[in-house]
Amino acid sequence: MLVNATAMLQSAEKGHYGIGAFNTNNLEWATAILDAAEELQSPVIIQCTSGAAKWQTSFRVVADIVKDLVEDKGITVPVALHLDHGSYDAALECIKAGFTSVMYDGSHEPDFETNLKRTAEIVKLAHSKGISVEAEVGGIGGTEDGVTSAGELADPEQCKAIADLGVDFLACGIGNIHGIYPADWQGLSFQRLQEIKALTGDLPLVLHGGTGIPVDQIQKAISLGISKINVNTDLQLVFAAATRKYIEEGKDQQGKGYDPRKVLKPGREAIVARTEELIKEFGSDGKGWN
């Protein structure tokens, strides 16, 4: 069932577990994520960046793929289709394309006032159509869809100002970064997370850059108010490793091993397995209809 992300994340916030938001890059990714969520009866968020949508032709194609998969596979758990790190224009496009949730990332705007103003506009339009909204305060480290940040700590007062606009969940920088974490990474700032949570109340908070953060830190962050954990690089790595193994073992040269369905199968299975592991780590297994 395709829904917006509000209810599932509110339940996660109250129940102190996290919901995985897994980025899709194509049909194989979306299929694998849905299979894992259905197997473990976990609510799930499938999200897509503008770059990944362009690769798949358009946001509308992405929406059609996910909607059709949910229907034709008989998925019984709640599934939200979410725009990840969207610009103002991308958020408007996804609202039209049939996404059930959008993120307007105003953290890279010239000033906070612009972030505030445009977030308010997106909230008003999206909510009029039953679509949930994620906003961001404080850049997340690394590079995501062409937006680069050093990974600052979000200002708690700015977080409260954005929260007061009526957003449904909020991404806040707490030392997390996109991509692979460097050896000298200092870890998450739980103090800043607690300061933000103290001002934003029961609003579900979002942890971007979930790949590479130690499990104990993710679980502590969940206990302190993180309800959505974004995962992208992690699934790309296991897909690449499984595909590499298939080719290096020469299986593509055995019989009809070159068939793209056979070439892609190990990678798809690896995504399913890793997504299931993460769902269990986040604690959302069995929470499909909480």
C-alpha positions in Angstrom: 0.0 0.0 0.0 1.4 3.4 -1.0 1.0 6.0 1.7 2.7 9.2 2.9 5.4 8.8 5.5 3.7 10.7 8.4 1.9 8.0 10.3 4.7 5.4 10.0 7.3 7.8 11.3 5.1 9.1 14.1 4.6 5.5 15.2 8.4 4.9 15.0 9.0 8.0 17.1 6.6 6.9 19.8 7.9 3.3 19.6 11.6 4.2 19.6 12.5 2.3 16.5 13.7 3.5 13.1 12.4 3.1 9.6 14.8 2.6 6.8 14.6 5.0 3.8 16.3 3.2 1.0 17.3 4.9 -2.2 16.2 3.3 -5.5 18.2 3.5 -8.7 16.2 1.3 -11.0 13.7 -1.5 -11.1 16.1 -4.0 -9.5 16.6 -1.7 -6.5 12.9 -1.0 -5.9 12.0 -4.7 -6.3 14.7 -5.8 -3.8 13.7 -3.2 -1.2 10.0 -4.1 -1.4 10.8 -7.9 -1.1 12.9 -7.3 2.1 10.2 -5.1 3.7 7.4 -7.5 2.9 9.4 -10.5 4.1 10.0 -8.8 7.5 6.6 -7.0 7.6 8.3 -3.7 8.0 7.0 -0.3 6.9 9.5 1.2 4.4 10.4 4.4 2.6 11.6 4.1 -1.0 13.3 7.4 -2.0 14.9 8.8 -5.1 17.2 11.7 -5.8 16.9 13.9 -8.8 20.0 12.3 -10.3 18.6 8.8 -9.9 15.3 9.9 -11.4 17.1 11.4 -14.4 18.8 8.0 -14.9 15.4 6.4 -14.9 14.1 9.1 -17.3 11.8 11.0 -14.9 10.2 11.2 -11.5 7.0 10.0 -13.1 8.6 6.8 -14.4 10.0 6.2 -10.9 6.5 6.7 -9.4 5.0 4.4 -11.9 7.6 1.7 -11.2 7.1 1.8 -7.5 3.3 2.0 -7.6 3.0 -0.9 -10.1 5.4 -3.1 -8.1 3.5 -2.5 -4.9 0.3 -3.4 -6.6 1.5 -6.4 -8.7 3.6 -7.9 -6.0 0.8 -7.7 -3.5 2.8 -5.7 -1.0 0.9 -5.6 2.3 3.1 -3.2 4.4 3.0 0.6 4.2 5.3 2.0 1.5 6.1 5.7 1.1 7.6 7.0 -2.1 9.8 9.9 -1.1 12.0 12.6 -2.9 15.4 12.7 -1.3 17.4 15.9 -1.2 15.1 17.7 -3.5 15.4 21.3 -4.7 12.4 23.5 -4.6 11.6 22.8 -8.2 12.1 19.0 -7.8 9.7 19.0 -4.9 7.1 20.7 -7.0 7.7 18.2 -9.8 7.4 15.2 -7.5 4.1 16.5 -6.0 2.8 16.4 -9.6 4.4 13.1 -10.5 2.6 11.1 -7.8 5.2 10.9 -5.0 3.5 10.4 -1.6 6.3 12.3 0.3 8.9 14.9 -0.6 12.0 16.4 0.9 12.8 20.0 0.2 16.4 20.5 1.1 16.8 24.2 1.8 20.0 23.8 3.8 22.1 24.8 0.7 20.1 28.0 0.1 22.0 31.3 0.3 20.4 32.1 3.7 18.1 30.5 6.3 15.3 32.9 5.6 15.1 31.4 2.1 15.0 27.9 3.5 12.2 29.0 5.9 10.1 30.7 3.2 10.3 27.9 0.6 9.8 25.2 3.2 6.6 26.9 4.2 5.4 27.0 0.6 6.1 23.3 0.0 4.4 22.3 3.3 1.2 24.2 2.3 1.0 22.7 -1.2 2.0 19.2 -0.2 -0.3 19.0 2.7 -3.2 20.1 0.6 -2.6 17.0 -1.4 -2.0 14.6 1.5 1.8 14.5 0.9 4.3 14.4 3.7 7.2 16.8 3.9 10.8 16.5 5.1 12.9 19.6 5.6 16.6 20.0 6.5 18.7 22.2 8.7 22.4 22.1 8.8 24.2 20.5 5.9 25.0 16.8 5.9 28.6 16.1 5.1 29.9 14.7 1.8 28.2 15.0 -1.5 24.6 14.0 -2.4 23.2 14.6 -5.8 25.7 17.4 -6.5 25.2 19.2 -3.1 28.4 19.2 -1.0 28.7 20.0 2.7 31.3 19.5 5.4 28.8 18.1 7.8 27.9 20.9 10.2 25.9 20.7 13.3 22.4 22.0 12.9 21.3 25.0 15.0 18.6 23.9 17.4 16.8 27.2 17.2 16.7 27.0 13.4 15.4 23.4 13.7 12.6 24.7 15.9 11.7 27.4 13.5 11.4 24.9 10.6 9.5 22.4 12.8 7.0 25.2 13.7 6.1 25.4 10.0 4.4 22.0 10.3 6.9 19.8 8.5 6.3 16.1 9.1 9.9 15.1 9.8 13.2 16.9 9.9 16.7 16.2 8.8 19.3 17.8 11.1 23.1 17.7 10.8 24.6 16.0 13.8 28.0 15.2 12.4 26.8 12.6 9.8 28.0 12.6 6.2 27.0 11.0 2.9 29.0 8.2 1.4 31.9 6.3 3.0 33.0 7.7 6.4 36.7 8.6 6.7 38.9 7.0 9.3 39.1 10.2 11.3 35.4 10.7 11.6 34.5 12.0 15.0 31.1 10.2 15.4 27.6 11.5 15.9 27.0 14.4 18.2 24.4 13.0 20.6 24.5 16.2 22.6 23.4 18.2 19.6 20.7 15.7 18.8 19.3 16.0 22.4 19.4 19.8 22.1 17.4 19.6 18.9 14.9 17.1 20.2 14.3 19.2 23.3 13.1 22.0 21.1 11.2 20.0 18.5 9.3 17.7 20.8 7.7 14.6 19.2 8.6 15.5 15.6 10.3 12.6 14.0 14.0 13.3 13.1 16.0 12.0 10.2 19.5 10.7 10.0 21.1 11.1 6.6 24.3 9.3 5.6 23.4 6.0 7.4 26.1 4.0 5.6 29.1 3.3 7.8 27.7 4.6 11.1 28.4 1.9 13.8 25.2 0.0 14.7 25.4 1.1 18.4 25.5 4.8 17.4 22.5 4.4 15.1 20.6 2.6 17.8 21.5 5.3 20.3 20.4 7.9 17.9 17.1 6.1 17.5 16.6 6.1 21.2 17.1 9.8 21.3 14.5 10.6 18.6 15.8 9.6 15.2 12.9 7.8 13.4 14.1 7.7 9.7 17.5 6.4 8.6 18.7 7.1 5.0 20.6 4.3 3.2 22.1 4.5 -0.3 25.8 3.8 -0.5 25.4 0.6 1.6 23.2 -1.0 -1.0 25.3 0.2 -3.8 28.4 -1.4 -2.3 26.8 -4.9 -1.7 25.3 -4.8 -5.2 28.7 -4.0 -6.8 30.4 -6.7 -4.7 27.9 -9.4 -5.7 28.1 -8.4 -9.4 31.9 -8.3 -9.3 32.0 -11.8 -7.8 29.7 -13.2 -10.5 31.9 -11.7 -13.2 35.3 -12.6 -11.6 34.1 -16.2 -11.2 33.5 -16.3 -15.0 29.8 -17.1 -14.6 28.9 -14.7 -17.4 30.8 -16.9 -19.7 29.2 -20.2 -18.7 26.2 -21.1 -20.9 23.9 -18.2 -21.1 25.4 -16.5 -18.0 25.6 -13.3 -20.0 21.8 -13.0 -19.8 21.2 -9.7 -17.9 18.7 -11.3 -15.7 21.4 -13.7 -14.5 24.0 -11.0 -14.3 21.8 -8.8 -12.1 20.3 -11.5 -9.9 23.2 -11.8 -7.4 23.2 -8.0 -6.9 19.5 -7.9 -6.4 19.7 -10.8 -3.9 22.5 -9.0 -2.1 20.3 -5.8 -1.8 17.4 -7.9 -0.3 19.7 -9.5 2.3 21.4 -6.3 3.3 18.1 -4.4 3.5 16.7 -7.1 5.8 19.8 -6.8 8.0 19.3 -3.1 8.3 15.6 -3.3 9.0 16.3 -5.6 11.9 19.1 -3.3 13.2 16.7 -0.3 13.0 14.0 -2.3 14.8 11.1 -1.9 12.3 10.7 -5.6 11.5 7.1 -6.7 12.5 6.0 -3.1 12.7 4.1 -3.1 9.4 0.8 -1.9 10.8 1.7 -0.4 14.2 
